[in-house]
Amino acid sequence: MNLLALTGFWLENSAPARIIESLLLTAEQDAVSTVSVVFMVSVAVLALIAPVQRAKIRSALMLFATAICLLIATAVAAGAGLTTGSKVIHALALLCGGFAMVKLASIFFFDVMLQVARLQPPQVLRDLMVAIGYMAVGLWLIARSGVTLSGIVTTSALLTAVVAFSLQDSLGNMLGGLVLQAESTVHVGDWIKVDQTNGRVTEVTWRHVAVETRNWETIIIPNSQLMRGEIVIMGKRSGQPLQMRRWVYFNVDFRVPPTDVIRVVTDALVSEPIEGGATDPPPNVILYGLEDSYCHYAARYWLVDIPKDDPTDSLVRTRIFFALQRAGISLSVPALTAFVVAQDQERKRLHHEHEIQTRLGALDLARVELFQQVTEEERVKLAEHLRYAPFSKGEVMTRQGAEAHWLYILTKGSAEVLLTVEGGERRRVAVLHAGDFFGEGSLLTGEPRSATVKALEDSECYRLDRQAFNEIIQARPEMAQHFSEVLARRKVELEAVRQDMDAAARAKMMAQHQRSIFDSIYKMFGLTTK
């Protein structure tokens, strides 16, 4: 017998020959080759058209590779005469292969087809469909093995009841997650409040909802708890932008008329948009309650940047504080606080003189261009009219087009001068620092404010009313000439920046403006002779 014949005899009768024959029969029976080719082509196509899903594709590929390995193990077991073992391994191979195909089909349907259709189904729906697919594979294997499904259902009723009772919490969480996502009750990104928990939803799963709080905490809330309790979705209203109303409370002495408090604080809140707050609806102030020795007020505004509730509340309180200070309104003190001060005429006089000297010390009027020709006696009279006016960063000090009531002298901080042009655009034309003044033109001529002045930082000002100028101009009408020159020069400087004027054009405009302003001052203060 030659070598070729011996080799043929060994292959026909040895164990490896039987293994190979069994493997070929199994592959032929289950069409492994065809399924493998289709599966691998599908994997390649999905990897190209959905690269962001490659992690999921790899997991499906691993399941399928496991199924192939189990098929090989089935052939080995069958070749070794292990009939029962080969059947078990074969069933596991079919289970892994079926799961791999279900997973790959879910990627194709949810991550490709629905993405093309611009549909974004809830994650729970996807999990449910995949679970149904896995169950279908399992039922197919049971039916393939010859087991009657009706018999399983009939004989396992008691077992099912026991399992359902023991897993009622888990089932409640699963059903709750399904309802939450199917009804689109809570979405990832929503800000919710559940009992004492307040934060942003980061994940909605079968079992729980994950909420991140402002304190950098992640709280896991079971879905069954959400379904039983009350969920507050903050800032969400049908057909409206995302914003929520905030309440900021403060107290003022009951001797101050509520109308004055409401007017002063409301003006401060609406004069310039609050960073993080909405302009529509605008902020408002209400008298919230009457107590024994004070009135309880509430400033209400709409917050658009929900994570920044406390910082924005702080900005609102700061505006309220500065606005009340400018108006000479003090916040309330406890009712039991008693101030005992001996007041007589001499003490009042000394206190008044000290106050005037303090104002003159804080504000050197001689350095302010507008008051350089004012006498020392007149400066003292002006100091009596000075009123302390602090502003917080971002507040509007004067607004373009508004009626003028005050002239402001900046003593601390800085401010920008903004000009609103056609189309509503604001342009910065100047920056003011300590020692600068603004608002004089409107105050002396009666014209509306020509520009908006906004605080660039927490700033302090003193302001003068028209009565202070009236006393000086009535006593010395020639001061109208000095005031008109200063006002005309500042106005021409502003126009020169905007129009890029040469020296001749400036001189011509200076003469025109000075005469016009001079006439306006005479008319404003009722002077009859020039």
Backbone hydrogen bonds, N-H to C=O, Kabsch-Sander energy under -0.5 kcal/mol:
donor,donor_aa,acceptor,acceptor_aa,energy
6,L,2,N,-2.0
7,T,3,L,-2.4
8,G,4,L,-2.0
9,F,5,A,-2.4
10,W,6,L,-2.4
11,L,7,T,-2.3
12,E,8,G,-1.8
13,N,9,F,-1.5
14,S,10,W,-2.2
18,R,14,S,-1.4
19,I,15,A,-2.4
20,I,16,P,-2.6
21,E,17,A,-2.3
22,S,18,R,-2.4
23,L,19,I,-2.8
24,L,20,I,-2.5
25,L,21,E,-2.1
26,T,22,S,-2.6
27,A,23,L,-2.7
28,E,24,L,-2.3
29,Q,25,L,-2.5
30,D,26,T,-2.5
31,A,27,A,-0.6
32,V,27,A,-1.7
35,V,31,A,-2.4
36,S,32,V,-2.9
37,V,33,S,-2.3
38,V,34,T,-2.5
39,F,35,V,-2.8
40,M,36,S,-2.8
41,V,37,V,-2.3
42,S,38,V,-2.3
43,V,39,F,-2.4
44,A,40,M,-2.2
45,V,41,V,-2.5
46,L,42,S,-2.6
47,A,43,V,-2.3
48,L,44,A,-1.3
49,I,45,V,-2.4
50,A,46,L,-2.4
53,Q,50,A,-1.6
54,R,51,P,-1.4
57,I,53,Q,-2.3
58,R,54,R,-2.4
59,S,55,A,-1.7
60,A,56,K,-2.0
61,L,57,I,-2.3
62,M,58,R,-2.4
63,L,59,S,-1.9
64,F,60,A,-2.2
65,A,61,L,-2.5
66,T,62,M,-2.2
67,A,63,L,-2.0
68,I,64,F,-2.1
69,C,65,A,-2.3
70,L,66,T,-2.3
71,L,67,A,-2.0
72,I,68,I,-2.1
73,A,69,C,-2.2
74,T,70,L,-2.2
75,A,71,L,-2.1
76,V,72,I,-2.1
77,A,73,A,-2.7
78,A,74,T,-2.7
79,G,75,A,-2.3
80,A,76,V,-1.6
81,G,78,A,-1.3
82,L,77,A,-2.6
83,T,81,G,-1.5
86,S,82,L,-2.4
87,K,83,T,-1.9
88,V,84,T,-2.0
89,I,85,G,-2.6
90,H,86,S,-2.4
91,A,87,K,-2.3
92,L,88,V,-2.3
93,A,89,I,-2.3
94,L,90,H,-2.4
95,L,91,A,-2.2
96,C,92,L,-2.7
97,G,93,A,-2.6
98,G,94,L,-2.7
99,F,95,L,-2.5
100,A,96,C,-2.4
101,M,97,G,-2.2
102,V,98,G,-2.2
103,K,99,F,-2.6
104,L,100,A,-2.4
105,A,101,M,-2.4
106,S,102,V,-2.2
107,I,103,K,-1.9
108,F,104,L,-2.2
109,F,105,A,-2.5
110,F,106,S,-2.8
111,D,106,S,-0.6
111,D,107,I,-1.7
112,V,107,I,-0.5
112,V,108,F,-0.6
113,M,108,F,-2.3
114,L,109,F,-2.2
116,V,112,V,-2.3
117,A,113,M,-1.9
118,R,115,Q,-1.1
119,L,114,L,-3.1
126,R,122,P,-1.5
127,D,123,Q,-2.6
128,L,124,V,-2.6
129,M,125,L,-2.4
130,V,126,R,-2.4
131,A,127,D,-2.5
132,I,128,L,-2.4
133,G,129,M,-2.0
134,Y,130,V,-2.5
135,M,131,A,-2.6
136,A,132,I,-2.4
137,V,133,G,-2.0
138,G,134,Y,-2.3
139,L,135,M,-2.8
140,W,136,A,-2.2
141,L,137,V,-2.1
142,I,138,G,-2.1
143,A,139,L,-2.9
144,R,140,W,-2.4
145,S,141,L,-1.5
146,G,143,A,-1.3
147,V,142,I,-1.7
149,L,147,V,-0.5
152,I,148,T,-1.4
153,V,149,L,-2.2
154,T,150,S,-2.2
155,T,151,G,-2.3
156,S,152,I,-1.2
157,A,154,T,-0.8
160,T,156,S,-2.4
161,A,157,A,-2.1
162,V,158,L,-2.2
163,V,159,L,-2.6
164,A,160,T,-2.6
165,F,161,A,-2.3
166,S,162,V,-2.2
167,L,163,V,-1.7
168,Q,165,F,-1.1
171,L,167,L,-3.0
172,G,168,Q,-2.6
173,N,169,D,-2.4
174,M,170,S,-2.4
175,L,171,L,-2.9
176,G,172,G,-2.4
177,G,173,N,-2.6
177,G,206,W,-0.7
178,L,174,M,-2.1
179,V,175,L,-2.5
180,L,176,G,-2.8
181,Q,177,G,-2.0
182,A,178,L,-2.5
183,E,179,V,-2.4
185,T,180,L,-2.2
186,V,180,L,-0.6
189,G,201,V,-2.7
190,D,187,H,-1.8
192,I,190,D,-0.6
192,I,199,G,-2.6
193,K,232,V,-2.3
194,V,197,T,-2.3
197,T,194,V,-2.7
199,G,192,I,-2.2
200,R,212,E,-2.8
201,V,190,D,-3.2
202,T,210,A,-2.7
203,E,210,A,-1.2
205,T,208,H,-2.8
209,V,221,I,-2.4
210,A,203,E,-2.4
211,V,219,I,-2.6
212,E,200,R,-2.9
213,T,211,V,-0.5
213,T,217,E,-2.9
214,R,198,N,-0.6
216,W,213,T,-1.2
219,I,211,V,-3.3
219,I,217,E,-0.6
221,I,209,V,-2.6
221,I,219,I,-0.6
223,N,207,R,-2.2
225,Q,222,P,-0.6
226,L,222,P,-1.6
227,M,223,N,-2.2
228,R,224,S,-1.3
229,G,225,Q,-1.8
232,V,193,K,-2.3
232,V,230,E,-0.5
233,I,231,I,-0.6
234,M,191,W,-2.8
234,M,232,V,-0.8
236,K,233,I,-1.0
237,R,235,G,-0.5
240,Q,237,R,-2.2
243,Q,235,G,-1.5
243,Q,241,P,-0.8
244,M,303,L,-2.1
246,R,301,Y,-3.3
248,V,299,A,-2.6
250,F,297,Y,-1.9
252,V,295,C,-2.0
253,D,330,S,-0.9
254,F,293,S,-1.1
256,V,253,D,-1.7
260,D,257,P,-0.8
261,V,257,P,-1.6
262,I,258,P,-2.8
263,R,259,T,-2.1
264,V,260,D,-2.5
265,V,261,V,-2.4
266,T,262,I,-2.3
267,D,263,R,-2.3
268,A,264,V,-1.6
269,L,265,V,-1.9
270,V,266,T,-2.2
271,S,267,D,-1.3
277,G,274,I,-2.8
278,A,302,W,-3.2
284,N,300,R,-2.2
286,I,298,A,-2.3
288,Y,286,I,-0.9
288,Y,296,H,-2.1
289,G,296,H,-2.0
291,E,289,G,-0.5
291,E,294,Y,-2.5
295,C,252,V,-3.2
296,H,289,G,-3.3
297,Y,250,F,-3.1
297,Y,295,C,-0.6
298,A,286,I,-2.2
299,A,248,V,-3.5
300,R,284,N,-3.2
300,R,298,A,-0.5
301,Y,246,R,-1.7
303,L,244,M,-3.8
303,L,301,Y,-0.6
304,V,276,G,-2.4
305,D,276,G,-1.3
306,I,304,V,-1.0
308,K,305,D,-1.9
309,D,306,I,-0.8
312,T,308,K,-1.6
313,D,309,D,-2.4
314,S,310,D,-2.1
315,L,311,P,-1.8
316,V,312,T,-2.2
317,R,313,D,-2.5
318,T,314,S,-2.3
319,R,315,L,-2.2
320,I,316,V,-2.3
321,F,317,R,-2.6
322,F,318,T,-2.4
323,A,319,R,-2.6
324,L,320,I,-2.4
325,Q,321,F,-2.0
326,R,322,F,-2.5
327,A,323,A,-1.6
328,G,325,Q,-1.3
329,I,324,L,-3.0
330,S,328,G,-0.5
332,S,251,N,-1.7
337,T,334,P,-1.7
340,V,338,A,-0.5
341,V,339,F,-0.6
343,Q,341,V,-0.7
344,D,342,A,-0.6
348,K,344,D,-2.5
349,R,345,Q,-2.2
350,L,346,E,-2.6
351,H,347,R,-2.7
352,H,348,K,-2.4
353,E,349,R,-2.6
354,H,350,L,-2.5
355,E,351,H,-2.1
356,I,352,H,-2.3
357,Q,353,E,-2.5
358,T,354,H,-2.2
359,R,355,E,-2.1
360,L,356,I,-2.5
361,G,357,Q,-2.5
362,A,358,T,-2.3
363,L,359,R,-1.8
365,L,363,L,-1.4
367,R,364,D,-1.5
368,V,365,L,-1.0
369,E,367,R,-0.5
371,F,368,V,-1.7
372,Q,369,E,-1.3
374,V,371,F,-1.3
379,R,375,T,-2.1
380,V,376,E,-1.8
381,K,377,E,-1.7
382,L,378,E,-2.5
383,A,379,R,-2.5
384,E,380,V,-1.3
385,H,381,K,-0.7
385,H,382,L,-1.3
386,L,382,L,-0.7
386,L,383,A,-0.8
387,R,463,R,-1.5
389,A,461,C,-3.1
391,F,459,S,-2.9
394,G,455,A,-2.2
395,E,392,S,-2.1
397,M,395,E,-0.5
397,M,453,V,-3.1
398,T,453,V,-1.3
401,G,449,R,-2.8
402,A,399,R,-2.1
407,L,464,L,-2.4
408,Y,438,F,-2.8
409,I,462,Y,-2.9
410,L,436,D,-2.8
411,T,460,E,-2.5
412,K,460,E,-1.6
415,A,432,L,-2.0
416,E,454,K,-2.7
417,V,430,A,-3.1
418,L,416,E,-0.6
418,L,452,T,-3.8
419,L,427,R,-3.0
420,T,418,L,-0.5
421,V,419,L,-0.6
421,V,425,E,-2.7
424,G,421,V,-1.8
427,R,419,L,-2.4
429,V,417,V,-2.9
430,A,417,V,-1.0
432,L,415,A,-3.6
434,A,413,G,-0.5
435,G,410,L,-3.9
436,D,433,H,-2.4
438,F,408,Y,-2.2
443,L,439,G,-1.6
444,L,440,E,-2.3
445,T,441,G,-2.1
446,G,442,S,-2.1
449,R,402,A,-2.6
452,T,418,L,-3.1
453,V,398,T,-2.2
454,K,416,E,-2.4
455,A,395,E,-2.7
456,L,414,S,-2.1
457,E,414,S,-0.9
459,S,391,F,-2.7
460,E,412,K,-2.1
461,C,389,A,-1.1
462,Y,409,I,-2.1
463,R,387,R,-2.1
464,L,407,L,-2.6
468,A,465,D,-0.8
469,F,465,D,-0.8
470,N,466,R,-2.2
471,E,467,Q,-1.9
472,I,468,A,-1.1
473,I,469,F,-3.0
474,Q,470,N,-2.4
475,A,471,E,-1.3
476,R,472,I,-2.7
479,M,476,R,-2.2
480,A,477,P,-1.8
481,Q,478,E,-1.2
482,H,478,E,-0.9
483,F,479,M,-2.7
484,S,480,A,-2.2
485,E,481,Q,-1.9
486,V,482,H,-2.2
487,L,483,F,-2.5
488,A,484,S,-2.5
489,R,485,E,-2.4
490,R,486,V,-2.1
491,K,487,L,-2.0
492,V,488,A,-2.5
493,E,489,R,-2.3
494,L,490,R,-1.7
495,E,491,K,-2.2
496,A,492,V,-2.8
497,V,493,E,-1.6
498,R,494,L,-1.6
499,Q,495,E,-2.5
500,D,496,A,-1.9
501,M,496,A,-0.7
506,R,502,D,-2.0
507,A,503,A,-2.4
508,K,504,A,-2.2
509,M,505,A,-2.3
510,M,506,R,-2.7
511,A,507,A,-2.0
512,Q,508,K,-1.8
513,H,509,M,-2.8
514,Q,510,M,-2.4
515,R,511,A,-1.8
516,S,512,Q,-2.0
517,I,513,H,-3.1
518,F,514,Q,-2.5
519,D,515,R,-2.2
520,S,516,S,-2.0
521,I,517,I,-2.5
522,Y,518,F,-2.1
523,K,519,D,-2.2
524,M,520,S,-2.7
525,F,521,I,-2.2
526,G,523,K,-0.8
527,L,522,Y,-2.3
